[in-house]
């Protein structure tokens, strides 16, 4: 048994996230949308900050129900700007509302999960990084998905944010070679 990826450190919440969630393929459109929105909120911050506030985000954003969030306006933006349980950034809040509207359009047209997963031909990319230096910040695939998301109205989804989303949602397996979670995640990748 090797050592886990070093990015999660020793914080129990971060370790549990690494061991149980990060890289596990998400096939549910709504769960994918939540992951994308949270990655957008993370931009410029550490992931542990978002992870510690994730339940606050879920409460504030109606359980990440895009049908509810899409109908929000300035009153809800003001409410969210006053909510200490989330990251209070007006642009990101407004971006999440725009992204909910975009999600509903994509979901009705083709299904958000299919829309996202087609960028990796429906199967997670199995990388083999030996160190954190081997893990890219973005890839051709994340750049293409980012362009598509922005074209379709999603916000806070640049190629680096999208690559982090792809890692978290299991579109790519970037657990380091030797990490105990690597093979477990790879085994979940048929789908």
Helices and strands as residue ranges (DSSP letters): G 6-8, H 12-20, H 29-42, H 47-60, G 62-64, H 66-69, H 74-81, H 90-109, H 112-117, G 118-120, E 125-126, G 132-134, H 140-151, H 159-168, E 172-173, H 180-187
